[in-house]
Each structure stands twice: as structure tokens, then as C-alpha cells.
């Protein structure tokens, strides 16, 4: 006991042979570096990614931000106009040939001048995140950004409520600052979101999962059931490697949820909708508006030529009592855009029967909107600039 | 905070540079202590008080024990009581403080706020014992206080509800109009009653120090910060390995040597542990859960495979945690003891227990089995001692009859095979693989009781394994392949083919493959099974 303080601690054995020395770790690190950097790069050049004039990121790949980045990289012609926004741009109720970008192309007499760069469910805070972290190719581009006031129509949509809410694209929103009250992810989830944004390999892994494994990690995919009772585990004996077809999945040719033939493709009035009250948030308190402002600042800092499309909100759906709040919000936005020398266009509302809900037009609505825009002096001069 | 999460990476990115920057000062010990407390407080800052309390009490108890003669002696109690003639100012002060505090605490326990009464009563008892220990200069009493305190913490947080529920059920069956209150009602200030993570580990670690000091096996540690760091050292605070003062405290006397090998060894251990946890244990857990949560819906093959899967899950989970703990400690230059040594390659049950959760097995050997008499008092008493030790070991894992039965099964297993394993026939004639498979199958059988939600579920699983018909187990091939690869690796490791595993290309290839697999296929950040114990 006397020499306890100076006693040598005995060597503790390893019970496997995975004891790498410095040289082996250096080689391992080099190998890993090549794999981690090289795989997404090589994948990009190997995996088939078929896009056409009306291409939009399939609904099932909405959270595949690596693919979004790849899609933006594909568009190397700087004269093309990228239409950024949420499901209003993407076309929630319509087929790819019924979207705003399609009809803008038609009005311009071209097929691919306007690019549908919308993503379903992408509210302004998330759009800001998408452009910041995955929108690298958006430099010196012409960008038409949609500002959808629906996201400011109540505190919940604006993510201001204290009660926890699960929402789409949570990995794109600010994880630490500014604080989003209803976002209650733990520190690990927040940091993993930050890691995914900064390591393209992790974003590529997300692509792999989205494209081939139903948005699940491969082990979870092997355990997935078919939803029946009793459940059947269809993937148990399947080889995950054979699932990787090396071709980005395409949207279904006949999407039963969208397009004029779909039962969803109906006017809001046909669906029995009535004017509703909206608890508009104020611009000063709006998180979504902060996100939008930041988005514009980011695009400007990248020398993008930005035009904001304000609307088309379904004003027919706003109850009389809620109209002043809407007007105040709209005026606040236009004032800010004017003060900051951001070009914008605020088309009049479409006829009521051309809306499917509070913000999404039907196919004919997009058509009419495109017509309005193509005759708008601001947009005409903006397009003619280059 | 879990080792395999991003916050831990951030934590290490702060802790490590400061730790190494402080190497020439005396501040690295306080830094480790603060980091460890932060690490524990991340889970629940209020329960940090428990760690601090347990640490402080054992520190002072040993300090007071140090003031008492080892052999004991005649103490003039009357002189001490009437003239305060103690002959030792520390004991005198301890007596006065303890006696006054006892009066105060008992006063609060009797007349104070309702929510504080149980806690004050218990503390009053401990201080009363302390006053008695000072008065009698008795080392035994100091030891007793440490035992009572640490075990009371364990009993209250881990077993009280189980005991109360069972007693109330017994009262009900006997038609007695008695009903004990739920232990949560005893929590001060209405605090939440939850099992503090790692309580079984840090109390055992702290307790071993007082016992070892009592028996003269270790020095008294005078530096409180060093002792606190020993108790709460963050790599092994939550789930071990349960370190001994003799092994760990000397490592805190001077800054560990800064060597590149420590870093590479630590990273190697950590990578293997991370792979075990994220790639294997978490994956297996999904299949085990699916089957064990609804045993009625599954046939014999699925139940058998889920039992085998659980055997590997718990091994990968716990040994993965230990590997990561050892790796983190090694990066800093500290050496934690080995906790798992390829237990599923054991050729006998005795061998299994020398390979499985080694720090706990040796703890029970040293502080339960040997004090009970070990094998020194004849065969019958040895079997009795084995039985008691395994039973306690089972109960240590959790407050449920299934854990007790798990311990009893192992006790019977060890007792039944002890002589067989020592026979020349078993040693020389039975093929090694058969012995290994026999042990593995028996251990898997006991895991049924360990894992099942309840005793009826466990019995149902056994019944269905033996009697239910065949149906498709629908176990993922990928999962089976991974386990098979690990098993083959272990067999290689204990055979002549081990040389193959030592080649650089295999090591590098495996390390890179593990890392890439983790990036692509990790199965979520589930917590560790042993955190609940």
C-alpha cells in the first residue's frame, strides 16, 4: 500500500485486433477522406437523373436536399429563371404541366425558360435554409421568389406557438438562433441537422434513403412492415444493394392525387369552403417574415437578380373581420420590398373558383396567373433585362 | 449525454483541449470533476445532488474512520459524554456537529413541512449513527453508515416501488387493511421519482472505496476533488466499468503521460464501441422489440431468433458502451479496466462470468461472495454463497422477479456445472465448439427471463419455443449476416487465424468499413440498456 501513489497502472488488454497504430489511422483517414468526398461526387456522375422542361422534384423526394442541390447544378444556363417557393410554385393540386412555371414558359413561347424550383411544404424559414445550405449554385441567377402569406396567417403557421409542433423540413430551419418556440428537438437532433448541412456525404446518405429506402435508414427499411394486421415484413429477405437502381425515382406518370382528373382538383367553394377568420401575425413578430427577409438578403449577396411574386393568396376566403390584418401585412411587405429596392409584383387575386384552398390555384388559375404576369410591366421589363 | 450523440462530440471538443492545456497546472482535476458533473447534470441537474451527496458522505466517513484506531480500544464513553474528553479534536467536533444536526433533523422530521419529513427522518438517522460513531470511535459504525446510506439510496430509487407493490399485493391477498404509500410520495418538494441514471454504478464505486479503506486495502484520499473525480469520472459514471480506488485513484495523482498511442488506442476502442452500439445493438433491438413485445403473435423460430438477437444486442450494447468509455478515458491517458472479454466464446459458465461484466462480477466476488465465506467453509456453504451472490447480482439489475430468476438460473447453472467443468473429460474430450455452443444456448435461455416484460411473458416464451409450430421468423438477412460476421471475427481472434486479423490491410479495411457503415446505416441514437440498472 505504501507505493500506491506511484504504482504503475497495468496495461489493459485489447480483446480484439482492432488496435490501429498511428500509421494505420493515417491511412484509414486518407481512405475515408477519399470515400467521403469521392462518393457523392462519383454518384452524381453515375446515377441517372432524368429531367424535362416541366420537371419538379417528386413529392416523395421533397426532403432530398442533396438532389435539390444537384438539380440546381444541372441548370447551367444563366438566362433561365428559377421559380422558388413552396407548394404554390411546386403545384400541390396540379400535374407538372399545370404549374406556374409551365404556363410562364408557354406565355414566353419557350419550353424551358422558367424552371420549377419549388419544394412541397417549404415555408419561408425553410426556404431560407434550403438556399443557404443547398443553394450554392444560385449565384448570378434570375430568381422569381414566391412570397406566400399563408405562412403568416396565424401564430401556428408562423411557428410562434409555445406548444410543440412537428413540421416539414425541420432540418432546414435555424436550429439555435433565432429560437423557434414550437420547435422542441433535442440538442442531438439539432446538431445532426447542422452536420447534415455541412457534410455533403451525410446529405448524400439522406438522398440514398429518400430515393431507394422509403426515407428510412437501411436497417430500418429491412424491418419495415406492410401495414397489414398481422404485419408482413416484406423486406426481411431482400438484399438492400439490389434496391439501389442508380436512377433517381421519377414522379408517378399518373398521379391520382393531382391534376384535373383528381378528386382533389376542385375549387374550394365546391368543397364547401366558407370565408374564414385568420389570426394574422404582425410583420415585426413574424419568424417566417424574418426568414424571407434573410432569404432576399442571401440572394442579393450572391448577385442574384430577384423578383418577388407576392401572392396569389385567395382573398375571397378571408372573412371581413380578417381583411384589415391581411391588408396591413401586405402593405408592410410591399413597403419593405420598395424600401430595399427589391422588385416585386403583386397580381390581383384570381377568380374565386380558380383556387383549391387558401393559397393554391387550380390548373386554370395558374394559367390565368401566368397570363397576368406576362402582361405585367414590371415582370416584362425584368425578363427583358437579360 | 450519450457517447454516440453530437452533443457529446461538442462536449469532448471543449473538455479535451482544456484538459490538455491544464496539464502543467493542478487545475486538470477540478476541470475533470466539473466536466463530469456537467456530463451527469445534462441528464438531470437535480439528481446531480445525489452524486455529490454520496461522494461527500463517503469522503467524510473515510476521513472520520481514519481518526479511529484500527484495532479498536477501550473508549470512556461517560467521559466523552460528560466532559467532552475525546482525545481527538476531529472526532469531538464530529460528535458535536452530528448530535446537534440529529436533533435539528429529527425536529424537522417531526414538526416540519410534510414533504420534507421522510427525507429529514432518514438523514436524522444517518447523523445519529455518525454521532454514535464519533462517540464510540468505531470504524465499524462509519462503514455501516456508508453501507446504509449507499444501499438506502439504491433501495429507495430502484427497489422501493417494487417492494411496496409486492407488499400491498400480499396485504390484499391476506385481506389486511394495510396499504403502503407509493415511494414517490416521499420525494421532497414533490420532485419527480425516477431512477437516477448510473446510481448502481457510482454507489458501488464509492462503496468499494469505504470497504477497501476499512480493510486497509487503500489509502485515505485527502483531496476531496480527486476523490470526487474518482467517483464521477464521466467516461464510466453512467454504466461503468465499476472501478476500484486502488486502480483508479493513483491515475489521478499526476497528469497522465501524453502519448500518441493513447490517442490511437482510444480512437480504436471508441470506433469499435460505436459500431457495436449504432450498427449492431440498435439494429437488433428493433427485431427483439417486435417479437418480445408480442410473444403470442410469434412462433418458435421467431422467439428463438429474437432471444439469440437479444443475447447479442445486450452484449453489443453494454460492451459497446464500455469500449467507448475505455476509449474516451484512454484518449485522455487513463486506463479503465476490461469489462468484457468475448463472453460468447466462453467454454463454461464459470468462464462466462470471468468474461461478462467483469467489473461487476469481481465486485460481487470481493464484497459479497468472499465476505460470505466464499469456498472456504465447505461445499454446501460455497453453493449457498454462490446462490446468494447470483441472486443479489440478478436483483442488482432491476426490481422485477424476472431479474431474480435470471440470477437464480445462473446460480443453478454454475453450481450444476462447476464440477463438470473441472473434470478432465470436459476439459479434454468435449470439443471446444460444443462447449461454447452449450454455454451460449444456456445463457440465451436465461436472457429470456432478463428481457421478458413479465414473468408470465417469459414463461409463455419458453412454452412457445418448446411447443409452438414453425412459422416464418421474418428476420432480416442483413441483421443475421452482421452478427455472423462478428461471431466469425471472434472465432478467428481465438484461433490461429488471429494473425490474419493483425495485418494492416485487414485492420484498415475493417476500420474504414465500420466508419462508412456507421455513416450510411446507423440505426438511430437509442439509449443504453444498462443505463436503467
Interface residues (C-beta under 8 A of the other chain):
Chain A: X1 X4 X5 X6 X7 X9 X10 X11 X12 X13 X14 X15 X16 X17 X18 X19 X20 X21 X22 X23 X24 X25 X27 X28 X31 X32 X35 X36 X187 X188 X191 X192 X194 X195 X201 X202 X205 X208 X217 X218 X219 X220 X222 X223 X230 X232 X233 X235 X236 X237 X238 X239 X240
Chain B: X2 X5 X6 X7 X9 X10 X216 X217 X218 X219 X246 X247 X249 X250 X251 X253 X260 X261 X264 X265 X267 X268 X269 X271 X272 X282 X283 X286 X287 X290 X297 X326 X335 X336 X337 X338 X340 X341 X342 X474 X475 X476 X477 X478 X479 X489 X490 X493 X498 X501 X502 X504 X506 X507 X508 X510 X511 X512 X515 X516 X519 X520 X521 X522 X523 X524 X525
